[in-house]
Amino acid sequence: AGAIDVSPSAVEIKVAAGGSYRGSITVTNNSKEAADFGSTIHDWEYEAPSGAKKVFPAGTVERSLNRWLSYSPASFHLEPGQSQEVQFTVAPPASASGGYYSLVLFSGGVSKGKTKQGINVNVNLQMGTVFLVEIEKTQSVKGSITSFDVANAGAGSGRSTDTGCGWN
């Protein structure tokens, strides 16, 4: 079976609003056949409660990175064992805040020849890189603990509240 590697599988970056970040992705054809590769951008979100990633068409999710993510080349040919470096730029506008997400999916078709019945067999290989982009200095995570319970079988139990730090 054919295989492609895409590295890194995830890009987690912080970038200033109005700034830019440049990086690269490496796509490697580990199959025994040459392949022509193309790419597409998709949106994704975590699905509750499983935490699985759900993929959507580009630009359809509220926190889509699609408009601010560019990359090149978008298509290329790779011989067996050959790699291609794909340059990307994330350039959010000055008004951006919070976190944004996208997926760049690379796909390439490999011909496996004909069966004994004369049917052509083609395999489509797909692999991608997820992008998690946080706009610097625009998010704050706050929380508080107002109370918690502690129980220890055999030794009794205790309760603590935000009024003190000892056992009540």
Buried (B, 14 or more C-beta within 10 A) or exposed (E): EBEBEBEEEEBEEBBBBEBEBEBEBEBBBBBEBBBEBEBBBBBBBEEEEEEEEEBEEBEEBEEBBBBBBEBEEBEBEBEEEBEBEBEBEBBBEEEBBEBBBBBBBBBBBBEBEEEEEEEEEEBEBEBBBBBBBBBEEBEEEEEEEEEEEEEEEEEEEEEBEEEEEEEE
